[in-house]
Amino acid sequence: MKILNLYAGIGGNRKLWSDEHEITAVEIDAEIASVYKSYFPKDKMIVGDAHQYLLDHFSEFDFIWSSFPCVTHSRMNKNFSRIRYADLGLYQEILFLQAWFKGKYVVENVIPYYTPLIPAQQIHRHLFWANFKIPETSKKNPPKQIQSIIAQHTKRKRKNYAGDIVNLKVTQPHFGFDLNGIKSNKKLKMLRNCVDPETGKMILDAAVGNEIRMSIGGLFENINSL
């Protein structure tokens, strides 16, 4: 299968995908792209604009995953009073794929501070726009993750818990990524932006028709039911 992995980061979603696939990853940050390439040397890495690459090359692939940047859509953005436009490139990609792409696709983002403009499927704090059904999961959801991040920035008391992206330490492996040998001031960003590899595998399995209930909990639900 020919896969396009957009806004690839260091490859959290791709971590458990088989090397039998022909994977092209696109990441605009050359430093982050080099870390991805070190973990997945068989993948083709494009350092460039993922949004434009999708427009120019979508028809070359069987499956497309896009992790469009979430910063302008997140609830944290609003809670911290960062006044800026939401980047509607997210919805450009969803509408484009709906209209033109003949294969399977998924666009991933966080739950936004506004009502999503297009209905999505939800797994924990992430939304997924896809043209196939994503299975239910059974992995425990980290409690009050967004509230914990806000608490850190507002100096309110908070508790630690397994899977807390706030308490990540760049000296410790996360989702199987060990960045100790890398000299970079972006390591925390690299780790925080990782999609859970088990979620990435589950979604790819569903896309190719191998819907496996994985042992990662919380109920699948449509965002409209919230």
N, C-alpha and C positions, 0 to 999 in steps of 0.2 A: 504494500500500500504506500502511495506517495502522500506524505503528510507535510503540511505547512504549519509551523509553530511560530506565531507572531508575538512580538513583545516577549521574547523567550526568557529574559533574565538569565539565571544560571541553570534553569531547567527543572524546576520542582515538578511541574506537571509531566515532564518527559522522563523522569527518573526511572520508572518501572515499565516504560514502553520497551518492547523487544527491538533488538538491532536488526531484525528481519525487515523492518520498515525502512523506506527511503525518506529520510527526514531532512527538511530544510528549515533552519531556524533563522529568525530575523530579530536583531537587537541593535538599537541605535548607539548604545554605549560600548565603545570598543573594549574598555577594561572589563566590563561585565561579560561581554561576548567571549573574551579570552578564557574566562573561568568556565563558561558553558562548554567551550571547545575542549578544555582539558578533561572534562568529565565525559564528553560524548564526541570523541575524535572522528567517528564515522559519519557524523551529521555534517551537512553542508551549512556553514554559517555565513549569513549575509549581515554585514555591519551597515545599517542604513535605516531608512524610514519604513516601518512596517505598514503604515497606513497606505502609502503609495505602492509598496510592493504587492499588497493584496490586490489593488486595482489592476496592476500590470500583469500579474501572474496567477490569479485565482484559478483559471481554467486548467492549469497544469497539475492540479492536485485532486486526490480522492477524499481527503479529510483535512479540514482547516480548524485550528484552535487559535483563538485570539484572546489574549489577556490585556485588553486595552487599559491604559493607565487610569488608576482609580482616584487619584488625589483630588480632582475637582468635583467628584461625585460623592465622596465619602461624608458620612455624618460627622466625622472629626473636623473636616474642612469647615462645616457650618458651625459646629460647637466652639471652634477656636476663632470664629468671626473672621475667617479669611475671605474677604469679599472679592469674588472673581466669578467669571462666567463658568458654568459647567461645560466641559468640552464635549460637544455633541457629535464629535467624530465617532464616539461609541455607537450612537444610533445610526450614523451613516453606514458603519460596517454591518450592523445587524440588518438594516433594510437592503443593503447591497447584496448580502449573502442570500437573504430570503428571495430576492428577485432574480438573481443571476447564477448562483452556484448550484450545480447539479449533484454534488456529492453531499457528504455529511459535514456539519459544522457545529462549533460551539464557541460562543463569545462569553467570556467570564469577567465578572466585576464584583465589587462589594455591593451590599445593600445601600442604596443612596439615601441622601437626606430628604429626597422628594419622592413622590409616587412614581415608580418607573413608567416611562412613556410607552413601553412595549412590555406585555406580560412576559414573565420569566419563570424558570424553575429555580428552586432554592435548596442549597445545602449549607446549613449553618449560616455563617455571615456572608456567604457568596451567592450571587445570582448567576444563572447560566441560561443564555438564549441559545437554543439548539433546535434542529429540525428532526429530533428523535427524542424519545423518552429516556430520561436518566433514572436509573433504579433507585429504590429506597435504600437508605443506609442504616447502620446500627452502631455507629461509633459515637461515643459520648461527646457532646458539644462542650468545648471549654466555656465555663460560666462567665457571663458578663464581660466578654473580652473588650468590647468597645468602651464600656464604662471604665474598665481598668486602665485603658490607654489615656482616657480623659483624666482620670484620677492622677495619673503620673504627672501629667502636664500642669494640673492645678494644685499639686502637692497635697491632695487628699490621701488619707490612709487607704491602702489596698492590700489584698492578699495575693500570694503567689499560687500558681496552679500549673499542672502539667499542660503543655501546649500553649502557654501564654506567650504571645509574640512580643510583649513588652519586656519580659524577663529573659529574652534571648541573650546569650553570651557568645561573642564572636570567637572565643577560645574553645567553645564546645561544639561538637557536630550537631547539626540540625537537619532532620529529614535525610540523613546520610551524606550531607555535605560538610566536609571538614576544610575550613578556610585558613587553618593555622599557617600554612606555608605560603600564603598570599600576602603581599604587601599592598594594602589598599585602605583608604579611609571610607570605603563604601560597603564594607563587609556586612554591617548590620542591615543596610538597605537590601543587599542581595538576599540575605536570609529571610527577612521579614516579607519580601515579595514572593517567596516560594509558595506555590500551590502545593497542598498535601499530595505527595506522590501516589498514595492509595486512591485518592479522588481522581487524579489524572488517569490512572490505569482503569478504574471503574468506568469512567466516561468513554475512554477509547474502546474498551470491551463492548460497551453498549452501542457505540457507533458502528462497530463491525458486526453487530448482531449476536454478540456473546454476552448477554446480560447476566452478570454474576452479582449476586448479593454479597457485598463484602462486609466484613465485620467492622464497620466504622459507624456508628449510630446516630440517632436523631432522625426525625421523619422527613422524608421528601415532601415538599409541599409547594403549591403554586403561590407566588407572591400575592396574587389577588385574594387569597384566603386569609391573609394577615389582618 
